[in-house]
């Protein structure tokens, strides 16, 4: 995995995450916390998606569309 160069200091949420992961003693604990974070962000994405309110036809169109820039 590529590491990013930080051009600004860590915010309080990032520090909290680092402190939390520093206390992990096992792979099971890491997996539990990872699952909690993934669940949290999944709920956030779901709540934002509900606000958009796409029809099934629009969703299908988005899923089957290709938006990449063609290279010559």
N, C-alpha and C positions, 0 to 999 in steps of 0.2 A: 504494500500500500504506500502511496506517495504521501509525504508529510507536507503540510502547508506551512508557509512562513507567516508568522503572526506579525501584522503591522499595527496592531493595537493591543492593549492589555486585555486580559481575560475579564469577562464580566462576572457578577456575583453568582449567576446560575452555573456558569462554566466551572467556577471554583468549587461550588457545592458538589457538582458531579464528580470532579476530580477527588475531592475529599471523601466522597461516598465510596468511590471505586478503590481508593487507597486502603479502606478497611476490609475489603473482601478477602476472605481466607480460602475460598473454594470455588471451583468451577460452577457448582450448583448455585451459590450465591450470586455469582456474576450473571448466570443465565436468568435467575429470578429478577434481578434488577433490570437486565436488558429487556425482559418480557414486559415489565412494568412501564418502562420508557416507550417501548414500541406500542403498547396498548394506549398509552396517553396520546401519542402522536396520531395513532389511527383514529381515535375519537375526535381529535381536532380536525383531521382531514375530512372525516365523515360529516361533522357539523358544518364545515365550510361547503362541502359538496351539496348538502341539502339546501343551502341558501341559493346555489346556482340554479337548481331546478331544471336540468336538461331533460328533454324527452328521450325515450328509448331510441328513437330514430337519430337524434343528434348525437347521442353517446356512441351508437354504432358507427356513425359517420366519422367521429373523432378517432375511434379505435382502428378504423380501416384506412385512414388518410396517411399520406406520407408528406411530411413537412420539411424533410432534409433538403438542403441546397444541392442541386445537381452539379456534379463536377464534370468538367469537359476534358 
